[in-house]
């Protein structure tokens, strides 16, 4: 089973992707993580991509699609995957359709104001990428419960950047929702609930 997760930044997409990946034994591919990892590795295309994402702009399609296709070719995705952050443009959705069959698209729906509130509280483990925030606090301040890694705030997690990212998201993603609605694989889920409640809805709709 191959799944696409849609939803504005900060709707808990990453958390739901972790839940889905564990429950349905699917490999989680986050293009945001992919970009951050490539930039950390000083990869030349990864550094080029950082010029865009660090300002809250989408990485251009040409560059994104090249890096994404290279990643998805890896063997680990053969038995099913959950995509988190891809596609983000209609063009990407069309390219994806050419290389993989998508069974379901989970669309997490939320309002801008609740998204902005959550953004300011989000931290991610610099080592294992576990996400903490409003509903999941670490036992020790700024230390990951799972691996002991240091929790970091992302450079693009501030109010000004999130407002811009939301605008960018709405402009680009509405056509993707329509695309998948027409394919009859779009499932809308209320994102303004606790993460476990959101996942209950996701699981019920997939099973
Ligand atoms: P995320 O971790 O999903 O919020 O992604 C962080 C940033 O990476 C986004 O704000 C974009 O700038 C960039 N990004 C991630 N996925 C894509 C994509 N599919 N297309 C273009 N840019 C992307």
Boltz pocket constraint, residues with backbone or C-beta under 6 A from the ligand:
constraints:
  - pocket:
      binder: B
      contacts: [[A, 9], [A, 30], [A, 31], [A, 32], [A, 33], [A, 35], [A, 52], [A, 53], [A, 54], [A, 56], [A, 57], [A, 58], [A, 59], [A, 60], [A, 64], [A, 84], [A, 85], [A, 86], [A, 87], [A, 88], [A, 89], [A, 92], [A, 156], [A, 165]]
      max_distance: 6.0
